[in-house]
């Protein structure tokens, strides 16, 4: 089966100056991710994983190296071009949900669509569709403070999906959730990647969570130490190992 590369990273460095010292947050990173893949970038605090995510999402510029997203080099784009790139190509899921407390759930999901100039009726119809897909259709009129953490994160996932992004970036997306809700959210993320053919890149420090991704990129001190394939399945709360045919 021909796989389509969606993220290609070559010789990526990020070097910060702290006084007289050079800190290599990323120290020569290379990998390729494919369309429809759920990838986890795994590492402890300070390993460089969040820096890498920020660079893939066009939020930070590399010191040197190349980042191609869907065939387009983003390392040399201007700030204005990067804003457009993020708005049109990328969805974000945050640890802290980042919902606006002054808007109800469906308005939160529809908000990124308003930046694209989509009319209100069309925005709300699309928001409703994705809320139903992620299992919070009944909470459309609820304010964030009327929902559980798990429901708020599902609303966050619906918001990321509503823009029909080429890539979804998730930064410790279950960091504020209990273990049962974490499993539900992981199951939902696996389902979205497979059924919607989405590409999802999740940053986590948790090896157990990373096991549910199709591919794991392990990073220590700004270097990739291993890339593993094969995902553990979340099935009705039970875990089942699934190894890819190599």
NORTA-V978974 format. One record per pair of residues at least 24 apart in sequence whose C-alpha atoms are under 6 Angstrom apart, sorted by the first residue. I is the first residue (numbers start at 1). J is the second residue. Records with the same first field share a line. If there is no record, write none. Layout:
I->J / J
//
This chain:
4->34 / 35
5->33 / 34
6->33 / 34 / 35 / 69 / 70
7->32 / 33 / 68 / 69
8->32 / 67 / 68
9->66 / 67
10->65 / 66
11->65
12->64 / 65
13->62 / 63 / 64
14->62 / 63
25->222
26->222
27->222 / 223
35->199
36->193 / 197 / 198 / 199
37->199
38->199 / 200 / 213 / 214
39->201 / 213 / 214 / 215 / 216
40->201 / 202 / 203 / 210 / 213 / 216
41->203 / 216 / 217
42->204 / 205 / 218
43->205 / 218 / 219
44->205
47->220 / 221 / 222
48->222
89->165 / 166
90->165 / 167 / 168
91->160 / 165 / 168
92->160 / 168 / 169 / 170
93->156 / 170
94->170 / 171 / 173
95->172 / 173 / 175
97->153 / 156
101->144
104->141 / 142 / 143
105->140 / 141 / 142 / 143
106->140
109->159
130->158
131->158
150->181
167->199 / 200
168->200
169->200 / 201 / 202
170->202
171->202 / 203
172->203 / 204
187->234
//
